[in-house]
Amino acid sequence: MTRQDFLLKWLFYALALLPVWWLDQYVLNRFLVLGVSPRLLPVAAVTVAVLEGAVGGAGFGLGVGVLCDAVYYGAWGGMTLGLCLIGWAAGAAAQYVLRRNFGGCLLCSAAGLALLALCQVVAGLFTGLADLYALLRVAVPELLWSLCALCLLYPWFAWVRRRIVKVLRL
C-alpha cells in the first residue's frame, strides 16, 4: 500500500466518523433510555479496530479518544489513552483470536465499554461523586444502550471498508 492509499483509507474512515459523531451529539442524546444516552464514539473506535487490526485500531482509537475528550461532558482526559489501548486490544483480539465479524465486534465492544464503565465508576467512587449503586444505575444502562448502537455502526463501517478496498484495490 502506498502512502497515498494509506492516507486515503484513514481519511475515508475519518469522514465516516463524522455522521456517527453528529448522530451521537445531536440526535441520540435526545432519546434517553433509563435516563442515559448511548456513547457511539467508543463503539465506533472498537468497530474500526476489529475491521483493521491492532495497529490501525490503536491509531484510530487514539484519534477518536481525542475527539471523545473534546466533546463528552466531564471528560477527564483518559479517553485518549483508554481508547488507544482498547482499540489496540480489540484489533489484536480480532486479528489473532476472534473473527472479524459482527460477533467478534460485539464481544470486543462489550469488553471495551465495560472497561470504560469500570474506570468511570472507580473514578466516581474515588472522587466521592456518588455511591456505587447510583454510579451503576448510570453505567449499566449506558453500556447496554451503547451496545445496541452496534447494530447501526458495524454495517456502516463494514460498508466503508468494502468501499475502501474497492476504490483502492487493496
C-alpha positions in Angstrom: 0.0 0.0 0.0 1.4 3.4 -1.0 1.5 6.4 1.3 -1.3 8.0 -0.7 -3.5 4.9 -0.3 -2.8 4.8 3.4 -3.8 8.4 3.9 -6.9 8.0 1.7 -8.0 4.9 3.7 -7.8 6.8 7.0 -9.4 9.9 5.5 -12.4 7.8 4.5 -12.7 6.3 8.0 -12.5 9.8 9.5 -15.2 11.1 7.1 -17.3 8.0 8.0 -16.9 9.0 11.7 -18.5 12.4 11.1 -22.1 11.2 10.7 -21.6 8.9 13.8 -20.4 11.9 15.8 -23.3 14.0 14.6 -25.8 11.2 15.5 -24.1 10.8 18.9 -24.1 14.5 19.8 -27.2 15.9 18.2 -29.7 13.1 17.7 -29.4 10.1 20.1 -28.8 12.2 23.2 -32.5 13.3 22.8 -33.6 9.7 23.2 -32.8 8.7 26.8 -33.3 5.2 27.9 -33.4 4.9 31.7 -32.0 8.4 31.8 -28.9 7.8 29.7 -27.9 8.3 26.1 -25.6 6.0 24.2 -21.9 6.7 23.5 -21.3 5.9 19.9 -17.7 7.1 19.5 -16.1 4.4 21.7 -18.2 1.8 19.8 -17.0 3.2 16.5 -13.4 3.1 17.6 -13.7 -0.6 18.5 -15.6 -1.4 15.3 -12.9 0.0 13.1 -10.3 -1.7 15.3 -11.9 -5.1 14.7 -12.0 -4.4 11.0 -8.5 -3.1 10.6 -6.4 -4.9 13.3 -4.2 -3.9 16.2 -2.1 -1.1 14.8 -4.9 0.5 12.9 -7.2 0.1 15.8 -4.7 1.8 18.2 -4.3 4.8 15.8 -8.0 5.2 15.1 -8.7 4.8 18.9 -6.2 7.5 19.6 -7.9 9.9 17.3 -11.4 9.0 18.5 -10.2 9.3 22.1 -9.1 12.9 21.5 -12.5 13.6 19.9 -14.2 12.0 22.9 -12.2 14.1 25.4 -13.2 17.1 23.4 -17.0 16.5 23.1 -18.1 14.5 26.0 -19.2 16.5 29.1 -17.0 15.9 32.1 -14.3 14.0 30.1 -11.3 13.8 32.3 -8.7 13.2 29.6 -8.4 9.5 29.9 -10.4 8.6 26.8 -7.5 9.3 24.6 -5.2 6.8 26.2 -8.1 4.4 27.0 -9.5 4.2 23.5 -6.0 3.8 22.1 -5.4 0.8 24.3 -8.9 -0.6 23.8 -8.5 -0.2 20.0 -5.2 -2.0 20.1 -6.6 -4.8 22.2 -9.8 -5.2 20.2 -7.8 -5.1 16.9 -5.3 -7.7 18.3 -8.2 -9.9 19.5 -9.9 -9.8 16.1 -6.6 -10.3 14.3 -5.5 -13.3 16.3 -8.3 -14.8 18.3 -11.8 -13.7 17.1 -13.3 -13.4 13.7 -13.7 -10.0 12.1 -17.5 -10.2 12.0 -20.4 -8.8 14.0 -20.0 -11.4 16.8 -16.3 -10.5 17.3 -17.2 -6.8 17.2 -19.9 -7.4 19.8 -17.6 -9.1 22.2 -14.8 -6.5 21.8 -17.3 -3.6 22.1 -18.8 -5.2 25.3 -15.4 -5.6 26.8 -14.2 -2.1 25.9 -17.4 -0.4 27.1 -17.3 -2.5 30.3 -13.7 -1.4 30.9 -14.6 2.3 30.3 -17.6 2.0 32.6 -15.5 0.4 35.3 -13.0 3.2 35.1 -15.8 5.8 35.3 -17.3 4.0 38.3 -14.0 3.8 40.1 -13.3 7.4 39.4 -16.7 8.4 40.6 -16.2 6.4 43.8 -12.7 7.8 44.3 -13.9 11.5 43.9 -17.0 10.9 46.0 -19.3 11.8 43.1 -21.9 9.2 44.2 -22.3 5.9 45.9 -21.8 2.6 44.0 -25.5 1.9 43.4 -26.1 5.3 41.8 -23.0 5.0 39.6 -24.0 1.5 38.4 -27.5 2.8 37.7 -26.0 5.1 35.1 -23.1 2.9 33.9 -25.0 -0.3 33.1 -27.8 1.2 31.0 -25.3 3.4 29.2 -23.3 0.3 28.3 -26.3 -1.7 27.1 -27.7 1.3 25.1 -24.3 1.8 23.5 -24.1 -1.9 22.6 -27.5 -1.6 20.8 -26.0 1.1 18.6 -23.5 -1.5 17.3 -26.4 -2.7 15.1 -26.0 0.6 13.2 -22.3 1.1 13.4 -21.0 -2.3 12.3 -22.8 -2.4 9.0 -21.8 1.3 8.4 -18.1 0.7 8.9 -18.1 -2.6 7.2 -19.6 -0.9 4.1 -17.0 1.8 4.3 -14.3 -0.8 4.5 -15.7 -2.6 1.4 -15.7 0.7 -0.4 -12.1 1.4 0.6 -11.0 -2.0 -0.6 -12.8 -1.5 -3.9 -11.6 2.1 -4.5 -8.0 1.5 -3.5 -7.9 -2.1 -4.9 -6.3 -3.5 -1.8 
